[in-house]
Amino acid sequence: MFSALVVNGQPQPQPHPHEQGELPVPWWSFTKTVLATTALSLVRDRVIGLDDLVFDQPYTLRQLLRHEAGLADYGELGEYHQAVANGESAWSVDEMLKRLDGARLRYTPGAGWRYSNVGYLLIGRLIERLTDLTLEDAVNQRVLAPLGLSNVRFAKTRADLKTNHVVDTLNYDPAWVYHGLLIGSVSQAALFLDRLFCADLLSAGLLTEMRGARTLGGPIPGRPWIARSYGLGLMQGTLEGGYALSGHTGCGPGSAIAVYWVCDGEVSASGAAFQVDASEGAVEAIVVEQLMQALRQTLKGL
């Protein structure tokens, strides 16, 4: 298990820091938070508005970011899961959309909610169109570099995932993650979230918009949340005791990652955990425990 913790902007020492925090791992769907931040930097610069329609479709950027656009998800396809399990190369985007009937909206935009990786594929395309850059260059220039993050990149080939002993046996084509798959250390993931909320990359108003969430329901067995919601590229979970965490959980073949931020008055903390052969709930529980412990210890010392 790899873990990292940042308290009030300061990375906290972890046991065996190289093994625990610095080796690159797949960020899985935490990539969505990075893509959402990149899109919001374009809103900040008045290149696009959150409630502007995109791609001549009846949904807005806000609805794409919050999974309210009416789109389906290729994770619903049995043949997708079978192809991944067989170690096959990813289908082309056109083939995936054809198999999914991806252009057909499943509900009126804004009237429902359905987690959709396809929506974030479109967000990536929108970023490229509006910046006239590759997605990787846009993410680096608009988000990663301004936040002082290094050694975070998109995995494009199977070889890109064979970077350490954790995933070096994984025969997985990262092109299956159609919106792009970032890889980096868990320490960089924790720093990203800390600096997103505590630095000035986005205005306070945009961060409020980002955390403006659609309520999804109550507890799920095996997960630490008593209530769940989804903002703009942010999963949000409420704990017993009232703390609300913002971040994202992600999973892929053989591993899971969770990255969350919490604030209590003058104290803020970001935590990240990555584990092989773990469930989403298991890594979430690790992050929740380290964040609650950090809050207790720091508040006690004030």
Phi and psi in degrees as a GROMACS rama.xvg file:
@    title "Ramachandran Plot"
@    xaxis  label "Phi"
@    yaxis  label "Psi"
@TYPE xy
-105.515  140.638  PHE-2
-146.154  158.388  SER-3
-151.47  150.996  ALA-4
-143.196  135.868  LEU-5
-125.916  126.894  VAL-6
-122.572  123.228  VAL-7
48.1536  43.0406  ASN-8
84.0898  -3.52761  GLY-9
-108.898  118.521  GLN-10
-59.2794  135.708  PRO-11
-95.9257  140.109  GLN-12
-59.1646  138.463  PRO-13
-121.401  150.621  GLN-14
-62.7849  138.161  PRO-15
50.5985  64.5254  HIS-16
-55.4978  -36.939  PRO-17
-65.6994  -47.5783  HIS-18
-68.0903  -35.5064  GLU-19
-82.2922  -36.2416  GLN-20
-126.848  -14.8934  GLY-21
-109.702  -14.988  GLU-22
-73.5838  140.648  LEU-23
-71.3916  137.616  PRO-24
-134.414  159.587  VAL-25
-68.1915  132.98  PRO-26
-86.0197  -5.72079  TRP-27
45.3198  -128.684  TRP-28
-79.8241  -1.77545  SER-29
-63.3721  -19.8336  PHE-30
-54.4413  -33.8892  THR-31
-60.5533  -37.8959  LYS-32
-63.8785  -38.5488  THR-33
-67.7056  -42.2071  VAL-34
-64.65  -41.0287  LEU-35
-62.506  -41.688  ALA-36
-62.3098  -40.0774  THR-37
-63.6576  -44.0881  THR-38
-62.1491  -40.1143  ALA-39
-69.7437  -25.2201  LEU-40
-65.8053  -29.4506  SER-41
-73.764  -33.1048  LEU-42
-66.0032  -44.3699  VAL-43
-53.562  -41.495  ARG-44
-87.9262  8.69954  ASP-45
62.2807  27.8028  ARG-46
-77.8176  -31.178  VAL-47
-151.989  155.331  ILE-48
-103.383  151.386  GLY-49
-58.9291  -31.9323  LEU-50
-105.079  18.3127  ASP-51
-77.3936  140.92  ASP-52
-69.793  147.411  LEU-53
-125.274  148.752  VAL-54
55.5414  30.7898  PHE-55
54.5123  33.5888  ASP-56
-113.321  164.912  GLN-57
-84.3469  26.2157  PRO-58
-128.37  157.207  TYR-59
-103  170.185  THR-60
-59.8859  -42.8653  LEU-61
-57.7509  -44.3216  ARG-62
-66.7632  -36.3828  GLN-63
-62.6692  -47.6854  LEU-64
-63.9434  -29.6255  LEU-65
-103.676  13.4001  ARG-66
59.0985  40.2994  HIS-67
-118.326  16.1963  GLU-68
-84.4268  -8.84251  ALA-69
93.9583  6.70643  GLY-70
-86.1363  151.069  LEU-71
-87.5224  -175.153  ALA-72
-137.66  139.13  ASP-73
-67.9467  -14.5876  TYR-74
-63.9157  -12.1999  GLY-75
-81.3873  -8.80995  GLU-76
-91.0544  122.881  LEU-77
-61.1479  -37.3138  GLY-78
-68.4108  -25.7317  GLU-79
-64.0486  -50.3512  TYR-80
-63.0122  -36.5109  HIS-81
-67.9571  -40.8262  GLN-82
-64.6651  -40.9462  ALA-83
-64.5117  -44.4531  VAL-84
-62.0107  -30.6521  ALA-85
-82.4605  -2.67865  ASN-86
73.6227  22.9807  GLY-87
-74.1634  159.13  GLU-88
-72.4095  151.083  SER-89
-64.8565  145.565  ALA-90
-66.0918  159.006  TRP-91
-65.3782  161.142  SER-92
-58.9738  -43.0896  VAL-93
-61.8783  -41.0135  ASP-94
-65.998  -42.041  GLU-95
-61.0761  -46.431  MET-96
-66.4787  -33.8414  LEU-97
-65.6808  -45.7289  LYS-98
-63.5996  -35.2691  ARG-99
-84.5247  -15.6581  LEU-100
54.9138  51.4795  ASP-101
-69.7523  -17.5869  GLY-102
-79.0491  -16.4064  ALA-103
-83.6516  122.563  ARG-104
-74.8546  137.318  LEU-105
-89.6046  -16.4208  ARG-106
-159.03  165.059  TYR-107
-65.5134  128.371  THR-108
-52.4045  132.527  PRO-109
90.106  -15.2922  GLY-110
-92.7164  -7.76956  ALA-111
-152.468  -172.023  GLY-112
-144.14  134.104  TRP-113
-156.01  114.277  ARG-114
-56.5378  128.314  TYR-115
-142.38  110.646  SER-116
-64.4184  -28.2177  ASN-117
-61.923  -39.2145  VAL-118
-57.9479  -38.6992  GLY-119
-79.7238  -23.8339  TYR-120
-59.44  -44.0434  LEU-121
-67.8214  -35.0614  LEU-122
-62.4659  -42.5242  ILE-123
-60.1217  -43.0635  GLY-124
-64.6346  -37.9496  ARG-125
-64.7015  -42.8579  LEU-126
-59.5302  -44.7951  ILE-127
-62.9627  -41.7797  GLU-128
-64.5583  -43.8507  ARG-129
-78.1439  -23.9317  LEU-130
-100.985  -15.4949  THR-131
57.3244  36.8627  ASP-132
-128.987  162.378  LEU-133
-65.9479  158.185  THR-134
-59.2979  -42.1876  LEU-135
-61.1504  -44.7868  GLU-136
-66.0693  -39.9732  ASP-137
-63.9693  -44.9922  ALA-138
-63.1889  -43.1754  VAL-139
-64.1743  -47.3404  ASN-140
-73.074  -36.6464  GLN-141
-93.2266  -21.3833  ARG-142
-130.968  -59.1012  VAL-143
-64.5114  -50.672  LEU-144
-63.5903  -46.2317  ALA-145
-59.5522  -29.5931  PRO-146
-87.9446  2.38753  LEU-147
74.6187  28.1296  GLY-148
-98.2735  141.454  LEU-149
-131.97  164.966  SER-150
59.7196  32.811  ASN-151
-116.951  129.225  VAL-152
-151.693  168.999  ARG-153
-86.3364  132.033  PHE-154
-79.7551  128.376  ALA-155
-118.429  -22.9098  LYS-156
-130.509  165.908  THR-157
-57.9714  -37.0829  ARG-158
-62.7955  -29.5812  ALA-159
-64.0707  -25.0079  ASP-160
-88.2263  -9.86105  LEU-161
-94.8553  58.2359  LYS-162
-104.558  -8.91465  THR-163
-159.207  174.499  ASN-164
-69.1652  -13.7728  HIS-165
-71.4234  -45.9098  VAL-166
-118.703  17.0459  VAL-167
-71.2853  -10.277  ASP-168
-99.6314  2.78491  THR-169
-80.3112  117.201  LEU-170
-98.464  74.7539  ASN-171
-129.677  131.577  TYR-172
-86.7723  112.38  ASP-173
-64.6171  -12.6917  PRO-174
-66.1041  -13.3263  ALA-175
-63.974  -23.81  TRP-176
-87.475  93.1212  VAL-177
-68.8242  -21.5255  TYR-178
-88.1152  0.0733308  HIS-179
102.473  145.429  GLY-180
-122.954  109.44  LEU-181
-78.2736  144.81  LEU-182
-127.129  140.996  ILE-183
-175.25  178.486  GLY-184
-77.337  160.409  SER-185
-69.4065  -28.988  VAL-186
-64.6012  -38.3486  SER-187
-68.7179  -34.6089  GLN-188
-63.7248  -44.7793  ALA-189
-64.7545  -40.5883  ALA-190
-64.5955  -39.4989  LEU-191
-55.1287  -50.9999  PHE-192
-67.0013  -40.8323  LEU-193
-60.1932  -47.062  ASP-194
-74.0518  -28.1962  ARG-195
-59.0348  -46.9976  LEU-196
-85.2348  -21.4862  PHE-197
-111.468  -12.3333  CYS-198
-99.2722  -168.886  ALA-199
-113.858  27.3821  ASP-200
-59.8405  -46.8506  LEU-201
-115.516  149.955  LEU-202
-69.6032  162.835  SER-203
-58.2809  -36.9846  ALA-204
-64.5345  -41.6441  GLY-205
-69.4507  -35.858  LEU-206
-65.5742  -35.619  LEU-207
-64.0701  -43.147  THR-208
-60.6473  -41.6348  GLU-209
-61.4348  -37.4236  MET-210
-88.9515  -4.17916  ARG-211
-69.5595  110.485  GLY-212
-117.749  155.493  ALA-213
-92.4103  124.937  ARG-214
-69.4627  133.832  THR-215
-111.386  -20.8826  LEU-216
142.716  -167.596  GLY-217
-96.0454  -151.57  GLY-218
-62.5496  152.373  PRO-219
-121.657  131.893  ILE-220
-52.6042  132.873  PRO-221
84.8264  -0.247886  GLY-222
-114.601  151.564  ARG-223
-82.4879  -2.94175  PRO-224
-87.4085  142.652  TRP-225
-97.0501  -15.0698  ILE-226
-150.825  148.025  ALA-227
-131.999  148.052  ARG-228
-153.997  168.153  SER-229
-134.242  125.593  TYR-230
-97.6893  -143.163  GLY-231
-93.4575  90.363  LEU-232
75.4146  15.4362  GLY-233
-128.19  125.435  LEU-234
-79.2619  142.12  MET-235
-131.256  134.047  GLN-236
-131.453  137.331  GLY-237
-102.847  136.12  THR-238
-102.364  161.902  LEU-239
-58.9874  134.299  GLU-240
101.184  -12.0414  GLY-241
97.6923  -8.32239  GLY-242
-65.7047  137.135  TYR-243
-114.002  123.355  ALA-244
-104.6  142.148  LEU-245
-121.277  136.458  SER-246
168.658  -138.749  GLY-247
-162.771  145.591  HIS-248
-109.259  148.25  THR-249
-147.225  152.413  GLY-250
-147.558  155.619  CYS-251
-150.686  -172.388  GLY-252
-54.8199  111.669  PRO-253
88.2455  -0.952744  GLY-254
-160.437  165.625  SER-255
-145.501  151.998  ALA-256
-135.549  145.589  ILE-257
-137.736  135.287  ALA-258
-136.735  119.243  VAL-259
-140.565  155.421  TYR-260
-126.243  144.382  TRP-261
-142.25  151.379  VAL-262
-137.18  139.077  CYS-263
-139.873  96.8641  ASP-264
62.4236  -117.646  GLY-265
-84.5834  -1.48946  GLU-266
-114.377  129.579  VAL-267
-129.82  151.311  SER-268
-148.497  144.027  ALA-269
-123.443  136.902  SER-270
-132.946  150.075  GLY-271
-140.106  143.477  ALA-272
-143.02  140.846  ALA-273
-132.198  135.041  PHE-274
-146.027  141.262  GLN-275
-80.8717  144.203  VAL-276
54.2239  42.3292  ASP-277
-124.074  155.014  ALA-278
-85.533  165.883  SER-279
-59.8582  -43.4007  GLU-280
-62.4242  -34.3419  GLY-281
-66.119  -44.9405  ALA-282
-72.5795  -33.5948  VAL-283
-60.9558  -42.6913  GLU-284
-62.7135  -37.3208  ALA-285
-62.4134  -46.6821  ILE-286
-65.7078  -43.7382  VAL-287
-58.3929  -44.979  VAL-288
-62.5172  -45.3018  GLU-289
-69.616  -34.3131  GLN-290
-69.3892  -43.3273  LEU-291
-65.7695  -38.548  MET-292
-64.9221  -41.0442  GLN-293
-63.8747  -41.247  ALA-294
-63.8027  -46.2767  LEU-295
-59.5947  -48.0494  ARG-296
-66.3795  -41.3076  GLN-297
-71.3027  -43.5875  THR-298
-64.5148  -34.8575  LEU-299
-64.3064  -32.8189  LYS-300
-82.7879  -8.07063  GLY-301
